[in-house]
Amino acid sequence: MTMQLSVAEGETKMVASDAAELTILFGSQTGNAEYLAFQIHGKAEKAGNNVQFASLEDWLQSGDLKLQRLLVVTSTHDNGHMPDNAADFWDWLQHLPSGALEGLPYAVLAIGDSMYEDFCKAGHDIDQRLEALGAARIVESIDCDIDFEFSAERWAKPAVQQLLDAEPWDGAISDDADQPVADKPASADRTRTARVVATRQLSKPGSAKYVAHYELGFDEPFTYAPGDSLSVFPRNSDRLVSQWIEVYGNQVVDGRPLRDILAHDVELRLPHPGLIVGLSRLQPDNQSVSEIIDLIQSGFRERLDAWLWGRDVLDVITDLRCQNVPVEDILAELRPLQHRDYSISSSPLRDDGRLHITVAGVRYERGRGEHQGTATEFLRERAEDGAPFEVRRVPAHEFTLPDDDLPVIMIGPGVGVAPFRAFLRHRDASGASGSNWLFFGDQHRAYDWLYEDEFEDLSTRGVLHQLNVAFSRDQAEKLYVQHVMLDHADELRGWVADGAYIFVCGDKTRMAADVDRALADILGEGDSSAGEQRVAALKAAGRYVKDVY
């Protein structure tokens, strides 16, 4: 039995075999773990092995729970949680009785971003649970950072071989271990059709940024809650695809026009280190590629990020003088076209069946002319033509409003304010009695004060009890939200003592760490160790929650 991989429709079908020697299962939120697992699967099959490939969810729901050897590839999502398509598998694993997988040969490859506190936690959890159930770890598991393609490739080839060399498992998963999969909200487990029904620009002329507000409508009810996000499934623009066609011509690849593949299947805007690793295999004597491989191997993430910054995939190919590589080989190294996730900025109690998102557009000039982010261009085009497109709800875990009578502190610079607009609109509509405090920041008050009129109105009406802003470029010395927090240290300590929940949304690279330090200083009152302990206690209690990216 064989089924083909499909990534353009927001779902992956199972590639299965009647007697698979190895089963590769993935948990993926953005497509990276899926891409990596698919690459490993393809190489194993090319070597003549019979390999099953599926998401953890699809394998579990297939009902055919046969295993000889197991490789799990997974990312981590939202403050240490399983990806959506791994959550049911994780619940099922936890219900299996002791010894249920005794002797099953396995390995786990975890990918993540070391800038997050819960780096690779989902992979660690699955690895530890498999071991607790008696499975035999054949290869030590590996944690891969954002340059995962390079480290994973070195690990995967010998790991797959060692798994295949292990004696196949002849055990069986007993029927009494089969737990029913919990029902999910309909809007959480499938894509839905949306249309842009209204839009407006939030950033004003003179801003260095382009920020837009979009309102989406649906043909059927769409259920969500404040704190949830929305995945948008875009296609690559005709303008970008035409630039590729100018280089490669409109060929036919595997029976399909190249233009169609480029538009719907592959990621063209966000290059990844694995592309460069692939180019090094295809052109081992290319000095330009070798220099970037040396950069990847050096481990200097900042230098690699600086080189990649502003380049899209075609820029990488042309700048490294790889245009002569056959396009079929290039396509094999590209990731599937990824969805883009946005915090929902509306309330189902307030916004009459519409869903709002707040989008920081990506526009800049480089090389071939204007570059735009995939979703920037896609949403602008959908606002103009009203054409339908696919979306999917991403339910929040901890990033949810507490009880109505509890105080909430919200720290959201830039478009990080989006979920807090949803929080405040929801609390306003529900008549919640808990106090609300918002810290907002951006570059210039005159150009970048997103939703200014709304927040001022909420403040005037007493829904927003305290509103503090920081505009970094409006004075000689830059001012950020963490500085304003420190200015209100006594009040913040009082709110925390009264049971306040603290939410942070926005930039993970600097802002989130700066807010962490400021909060520790505030709660420690000069004792950094005590402050860090109090911050950790708030996190453990679910009272300090971040949604950073």
C-alpha positions in Angstrom: 0.0 0.0 0.0 1.5 3.4 -1.0 0.1 6.9 -0.7 1.8 10.1 -1.8 3.0 13.1 0.3 0.9 16.2 -0.2 2.0 19.5 1.4 0.2 22.1 -0.5 -3.2 21.5 1.1 -2.1 21.9 4.7 -2.1 18.2 5.5 0.2 15.2 5.0 -1.1 11.9 3.9 0.5 8.7 5.1 3.1 6.8 3.1 2.7 3.3 4.4 3.9 -0.2 3.6 2.4 -3.6 4.5 5.5 -4.8 6.2 7.6 -1.7 6.9 11.1 -2.4 8.2 11.2 1.1 9.7 8.4 3.5 10.6 9.3 7.3 10.6 6.7 9.4 12.4 6.8 13.2 12.7 5.3 15.9 14.8 5.4 19.3 13.1 3.8 22.7 13.6 5.5 24.8 10.9 6.6 22.1 8.5 10.3 21.9 9.5 10.1 18.5 11.2 7.9 17.2 8.4 10.4 18.3 5.8 13.3 16.7 7.7 11.4 13.4 8.3 10.4 13.3 4.6 14.1 13.8 3.6 15.2 11.0 5.8 12.4 8.7 4.5 13.3 9.4 0.9 17.0 8.5 1.4 16.1 5.4 3.3 13.7 4.2 0.6 16.3 5.1 -2.1 18.7 2.8 -0.3 16.2 -0.1 -0.9 14.5 -0.2 2.5 10.8 -0.5 3.1 9.9 2.5 5.2 6.6 3.9 6.5 6.2 7.7 6.8 3.4 9.5 8.5 2.5 12.1 11.1 2.2 10.8 14.6 -1.5 11.7 14.5 -2.2 10.0 11.1 -0.4 6.8 12.2 -2.4 6.6 15.4 -5.7 7.3 13.7 -5.0 4.7 10.9 -5.6 1.9 13.5 -2.8 -0.2 12.0 -0.4 0.1 14.9 2.3 -2.3 13.7 5.9 -1.4 14.4 9.2 -3.2 13.8 11.5 -0.2 14.4 10.6 3.4 15.1 12.2 6.8 14.4 10.4 9.9 15.7 11.2 13.3 14.4 9.5 16.2 16.2 9.6 19.9 16.9 8.2 21.6 20.1 5.4 24.1 20.0 4.1 26.9 22.3 6.0 26.8 25.6 7.0 23.2 25.6 3.9 21.5 24.1 3.6 18.9 21.5 2.9 20.0 17.9 -0.8 19.8 17.1 -0.3 16.6 15.1 1.6 14.9 17.9 -0.7 15.7 20.8 -3.0 12.7 20.4 0.0 10.3 20.1 1.4 11.8 23.3 -1.8 11.2 25.1 -2.0 7.7 23.8 1.6 7.0 24.9 0.8 8.2 28.4 -2.1 5.7 28.6 0.0 2.7 27.5 0.6 0.2 30.4 4.1 -0.5 31.7 6.2 -2.7 29.3 3.8 -2.2 26.4 6.7 -1.5 24.0 9.3 -3.7 25.6 12.2 -4.2 23.2 11.0 -1.9 20.4 14.1 -0.4 18.7 13.7 3.4 18.5 15.4 6.7 18.2 14.2 10.3 18.5 15.4 13.3 16.5 14.2 16.6 18.1 14.4 20.0 16.4 13.9 23.4 18.0 15.3 26.8 18.6 17.7 27.1 21.5 16.6 30.7 22.2 13.4 29.2 23.7 13.4 28.0 27.3 11.8 24.7 26.4 14.2 23.8 23.7 13.3 20.4 22.2 11.1 19.5 25.1 8.5 17.5 23.0 11.3 15.3 21.7 12.7 14.8 25.2 9.2 13.9 26.6 8.6 11.3 23.8 12.1 9.8 24.2 11.7 9.4 28.0 8.2 8.0 27.7 9.3 5.4 25.1 12.1 4.3 27.3 9.8 4.1 30.3 7.5 1.8 28.3 10.4 -0.6 27.7 11.4 0.5 24.2 15.1 0.1 23.4 17.0 3.3 22.4 19.3 2.1 19.6 20.8 5.5 19.0 21.2 8.4 21.5 18.7 11.0 20.6 19.8 14.3 19.2 18.7 17.9 19.7 19.0 20.1 16.6 18.9 23.9 16.6 17.6 26.1 13.8 20.5 24.9 11.6 19.0 21.4 12.0 19.6 20.2 8.4 23.3 20.1 8.8 23.5 18.4 12.3 20.5 16.1 11.5 22.0 14.9 8.2 25.2 13.8 10.0 23.1 12.0 12.7 20.4 10.5 10.5 22.3 8.3 8.0 24.1 6.2 10.7 21.1 6.3 13.0 18.8 4.8 10.3 21.4 2.1 9.5 21.7 1.2 13.2 18.0 1.0 13.5 17.7 -1.2 10.5 20.5 -3.4 11.8 18.6 -3.9 15.1 16.4 -7.0 15.5 12.9 -6.2 14.4 10.3 -6.0 17.2 8.0 -8.9 17.3 5.8 -7.5 20.0 2.3 -6.3 19.7 0.4 -3.3 21.1 -2.4 -4.9 23.1 -6.0 -4.0 22.4 -6.6 -2.9 26.0 -3.9 -0.2 25.5 -5.9 1.3 22.6 -7.3 4.5 24.0 -9.9 6.5 22.2 -8.7 9.7 20.7 -10.4 12.7 22.3 -12.6 14.8 20.1 -11.2 18.1 19.0 -13.0 21.3 18.2 -13.9 21.1 14.5 -12.1 24.3 13.7 -8.9 23.1 15.4 -8.2 20.0 13.3 -9.0 21.0 9.7 -8.6 23.9 7.4 -11.4 26.3 6.7 -12.2 28.7 3.9 -11.8 32.4 4.7 -12.1 35.7 2.8 -10.7 39.2 3.5 -13.8 41.3 4.1 -12.1 44.5 5.4 -8.6 45.8 5.8 -6.9 49.0 6.9 -3.3 50.2 7.4 -2.4 50.7 11.0 1.0 52.2 10.6 0.9 55.9 9.5 2.9 57.6 6.7 6.4 58.2 8.0 6.7 54.8 9.7 9.6 52.5 8.9 7.1 49.6 9.1 4.0 48.5 7.3 1.4 47.1 9.6 -2.1 46.1 8.4 -5.3 45.1 10.1 -7.3 42.3 8.3 -10.9 41.2 9.0 -11.8 37.7 7.8 -15.2 36.3 7.1 -16.3 32.6 6.9 -19.1 30.7 5.1 -19.7 28.7 8.3 -19.2 29.5 12.0 -15.5 29.6 13.1 -15.0 28.9 16.8 -12.0 30.4 18.6 -10.9 31.9 21.9 -8.7 34.9 22.8 -5.1 33.8 22.8 -5.6 31.5 19.8 -3.6 32.0 16.6 -4.6 31.5 13.0 -2.5 29.7 10.4 -2.8 31.2 6.9 -1.9 28.9 4.0 -0.6 31.2 1.2 0.7 30.6 -2.3 3.7 32.2 -3.8 2.9 35.3 -5.9 2.8 35.3 -9.7 5.5 38.0 -9.6 7.9 35.8 -7.6 7.2 32.7 -9.6 7.8 34.6 -12.9 11.3 35.5 -11.6 12.1 31.8 -11.2 10.7 31.1 -14.7 13.0 33.7 -16.2 16.0 31.7 -14.8 14.7 28.1 -15.4 12.0 28.4 -18.1 8.6 26.9 -17.7 9.6 23.3 -17.7 7.5 20.3 -16.9 8.8 18.4 -13.8 7.4 15.0 -12.9 4.4 15.7 -15.2 3.5 19.1 -13.7 4.3 22.6 -15.0 7.2 24.1 -13.0 5.1 27.3 -12.5 2.4 25.3 -10.7 5.0 23.6 -8.4 6.6 26.9 -7.6 3.3 28.6 -6.8 1.8 25.9 -4.5 4.4 23.5 -3.2 7.7 24.9 -2.1 9.1 27.7 0.1 10.6 30.4 -2.0 11.0 33.3 0.4 12.6 31.7 3.5 15.9 30.0 2.7 17.3 27.5 5.2 20.8 26.1 5.8 19.7 22.7 4.5 19.4 24.2 1.0 23.1 25.3 1.2 24.1 21.8 2.5 22.2 20.3 -0.5 24.0 22.7 -2.9 27.3 21.6 -1.5 26.5 18.0 -2.4 25.4 19.0 -5.9 28.4 21.3 -6.5 31.3 20.1 -4.2 33.8 22.3 -6.0 31.8 25.5 -5.7 34.0 27.8 -3.6 31.1 30.2 -2.8 29.0 27.4 -1.4 32.0 26.0 0.5 32.5 29.4 2.3 28.9 29.4 3.6 29.2 25.7 4.6 32.2 26.8 6.7 30.1 29.4 8.2 27.4 26.9 9.1 29.9 24.5 10.6 31.5 27.3 12.6 28.4 27.5 14.8 28.3 31.3 14.7 24.6 31.6 14.3 24.6 35.4 14.2 27.0 35.5 11.2 24.9 32.9 9.3 21.7 34.9 10.1 23.4 38.1 8.9 24.4 36.4 5.6 20.9 35.0 5.0 19.1 38.2 6.0 17.2 39.8 3.1 18.0 36.9 0.8 15.2 34.7 -0.6 15.8 31.3 -2.1 16.5 32.6 -5.6 18.9 35.1 -4.2 20.8 32.3 -2.4 21.0 30.2 -5.6 22.1 33.2 -7.8 24.5 34.7 -5.2 26.2 31.3 -4.8 26.3 30.8 -8.6 24.2 27.7 -8.7 21.8 28.6 -11.5 23.2 25.8 -13.6 22.0 23.2 -11.1 19.0 21.4 -12.6 15.8 22.7 -11.2 14.7 19.2 -10.3 17.6 19.0 -7.9 16.9 22.4 -6.5 13.3 21.5 -5.9 14.4 18.4 -4.0 16.2 20.6 -1.5 13.4 23.0 -0.8 11.0 22.9 2.1 7.3 22.6 1.6 5.5 25.9 1.4 4.8 26.8 5.1 1.8 28.3 6.6 2.1 31.6 8.4 0.7 32.0 11.9 -0.8 35.2 13.3 -2.2 36.0 16.8 -5.9 36.6 16.6 -6.7 40.2 17.6 -10.5 39.9 17.9 -13.0 38.5 20.3 -15.8 36.1 19.4 -18.1 38.0 21.8 -17.5 41.4 20.2 -16.7 41.0 16.6 -19.9 39.6 14.9 -18.5 36.4 13.3 -15.4 38.1 11.9 -11.9 37.2 12.9 -9.1 39.9 13.0 -5.4 39.5 12.5 -2.7 42.1 12.8 0.1 41.7 10.2 3.5 43.2 10.1 4.3 43.4 6.4 7.7 42.5 4.9 8.8 44.8 2.1 12.3 45.8 1.1 14.5 46.4 -1.9 17.3 44.0 -2.8 19.1 42.8 -5.9 16.2 41.8 -8.2 14.0 44.7 -6.9 11.3 44.8 -4.3 11.0 41.8 -2.1 7.8 41.1 -0.2 7.0 38.5 2.4 4.9 35.6 1.1 1.9 36.3 3.3 2.3 40.1 2.9 1.8 39.8 -0.8 -0.8 37.0 -0.5 -3.1 38.8 1.9 -2.8 42.1 0.0 -3.9 40.3 -3.1 -6.8 38.5 -1.3 -7.9 41.9 0.0 -8.1 43.2 -3.5 -9.7 40.2 -5.3 -11.8 38.7 -2.4 -10.7 35.2 -3.4 -11.1 32.5 -0.8 -8.1 30.9 0.9 -7.4 28.2 3.5 -6.8 28.9 7.2 -6.7 26.8 10.4 -7.1 27.7 14.0 -4.2 27.0 16.3 -5.5 26.7 19.9 -3.5 28.3 22.7 -2.3 26.3 25.6 -1.3 28.5 28.5 -1.7 31.8 26.7 -5.4 32.2 27.7 -7.3 34.6 29.8 -7.6 33.7 33.5 -10.8 33.9 35.5 -12.8 37.1 35.0 -12.0 38.5 38.4 -8.2 38.1 38.2 -5.9 41.0 37.2 -3.9 40.8 33.9 -0.7 42.5 32.9 0.0 42.5 29.2 3.4 43.4 27.6 3.2 43.6 23.8 5.4 45.9 21.8 4.6 46.2 18.0 2.3 43.6 16.6 2.9 41.7 19.8 -0.1 43.8 21.0 -2.5 41.8 18.8 -3.6 39.1 21.3 -4.0 41.8 24.0 -6.4 43.7 21.8 -8.4 40.4 21.8 -8.1 40.0 25.5 -9.3 43.5 26.2 -12.2 43.3 23.7 -13.2 40.0 25.2 -13.1 41.3 28.8 -15.0 44.4 27.8 -17.7 42.4 26.1 -18.0 39.9 29.0 -18.0 42.5 31.7 -15.1 40.9 33.5 -14.2 42.6 36.8 -10.5 41.9 36.8 -8.1 44.8 36.3 -6.1 45.2 33.1 -2.7 46.8 32.5 -1.1 47.1 29.1 2.5 48.0 28.2 2.9 48.9 24.5 6.0 50.0 22.7 7.2 50.8 19.2 9.5 53.4 17.4 7.4 56.6 17.1 4.2 57.7 18.8 3.1 59.7 15.7 3.5 56.8 13.3 3.5 53.5 15.2 0.9 53.7 18.0 -1.2 50.6 16.8 -4.9 50.8 17.7 -4.3 54.0 19.6 -7.9 55.2 19.5 -9.2 51.8 20.7 -6.8 51.6 23.6 -7.4 55.2 24.6 -11.2 54.5 24.6 -10.8 51.4 26.7 -8.7 53.4 29.1 -11.2 56.2 29.3 -14.1 53.8 29.9 -12.2 52.1 32.7 -11.7 48.7 31.0 -8.0 49.3 30.6 -7.0 50.4 34.1 -3.4 51.2 33.4 -1.8 52.0 30.0 1.9 52.7 29.7 3.8 53.2 26.4 7.4 53.4 25.3 8.4 54.9 21.9 12.1 54.1 21.4 13.0 56.8 18.8 11.1 59.8 20.2 14.1 60.9 22.4 17.8 60.8 22.3 18.1 57.8 24.6 16.1 54.8 23.5 13.2 53.8 25.7 11.7 50.3 25.7 8.9 48.5 27.6 11.3 47.0 30.1 12.4 50.5 31.1 8.8 51.6 31.7 8.2 48.4 33.7 11.1 49.3 36.0 9.7 52.8 36.4 6.5 51.2 37.8 8.2 48.5 39.9 6.2 49.1 43.1 2.9 49.0 41.3 3.9 45.8 39.4 4.9 44.1 42.7 1.5 45.0 44.1 -0.4 43.6 41.1 1.6 40.4 41.3 0.9 40.1 45.0 -2.8 40.5 44.2 -2.7 37.5 41.9 -2.0 39.1 38.5 -1.3 37.0 35.4 1.5 38.3 33.2 1.5 37.8 29.5 4.3 38.7 27.0 4.0 38.6 23.2 6.5 39.7 20.5 10.2 39.5 19.7 12.0 36.5 21.3 15.4 37.7 20.4 15.8 40.7 22.6 12.5 41.9 24.0 11.4 38.7 25.8 14.8 38.3 27.5 14.9 42.0 28.5 11.4 41.7 30.0 12.5 38.6 31.9 15.4 40.5 33.4 13.3 43.5 34.3 10.7 41.4 36.0 13.3 39.5 38.0 14.8 42.9 39.1 11.4 44.1 40.1 10.3 41.0 42.0 13.7 40.5 43.6 14.0 44.1 44.8 17.8 44.1 44.3 18.3 40.4 44.9 18.7 38.9 41.4 18.6 35.3 42.7 15.4 35.8 44.6 13.9 37.6 41.6 14.7 34.7 39.3 13.2 32.3 41.7 10.0 34.3 41.9 9.8 34.6 38.1 10.3 30.8 37.9 7.5 30.3 40.5 5.1 32.4 38.4 5.9 30.4 35.3 5.4 27.1 37.2 2.0 28.4 38.4 1.0 29.4 34.8 1.0 33.1 35.8 3.8 34.2 33.5 3.2 33.1 30.0 4.9 34.1 26.7 4.1 33.9 23.1 7.3 35.0 21.4 8.7 34.5 17.9 
